[in-house]
Amino acid sequence: MIKIMFCLLLILILASCSNPPYLHHKLQFERVADNCISVSQKFEMNSNINGERYEFNKCLPENFSKDNVEFSRQGDTVVVKFEKNVNAKKSEFHVIIDIDTYPRYHFLTIDGDTFIIVPTGG
C-alpha cells in the first residue's frame, strides 16, 4: 500500500512540474536604406539555450513599427506576419527576431515562406 501511495505521489509531483505552452519573442529593427534595391535573401539563425535568433533584411514600410508585426503559434510552427501596406513608401530594414517557445517548434513561417528549423547544439 505504501508503495502505491509513493508511486501516486511521485506521479502527481511530476505531472505538476510540466510547463504550459508559451511563445516569447523579441523584435529589433533598424532602417539600413531608403529603398529596397539591395535587399538580400540572406537569413541567419543562431540557436542557444534561450531559443533562436534570426537576422535578415526585409523591405518594409518606412514608418514600420513593432505594432506592424504579429507572432503566433500554429502546431509546431511559429508564424510571423509583417503587415503589408502596399501604398506606403518602402525602406530596407535589418530585422532581428528572438524566439523562445515550449514545446519546441520545427518550422518558422515568415510572410508565407516556411523554413525547417534545426537548432544547433544540445
Stockholm file with secondary structure:
# STOCKHOLM 1.0

chainA/1-122         MIKIMFCLLLILILASCSNPPYLHHKLQFERVADNCISVSQKFEMNSNINGERYEFNKCLPENFSKDNVEFSRQGDTVVVKFEKNVNAKKSEFHVIIDIDTYPRYHFLTIDGDTFIIVPTGG
#=GR chainA/1-122 SS CHHHHHHHHHHHHHHHTCCCCEEEEEEEEEEEESSSTTCCCCEEEEEETTEEEEEEEEEEETTCCGGGEEEEEETTEEEEEECCCTTSCEEEEEEEEEEEEESCCCEEEETTEEEECCCCCC
#=GC SS_cons         CHHHHHHHHHHHHHHHTCCCCEEEEEEEEEEEESSSTTCCCCEEEEEETTEEEEEEEEEEETTCCGGGEEEEEETTEEEEEECCCTTSCEEEEEEEEEEEEESCCCEEEETTEEEECCCCCC
//
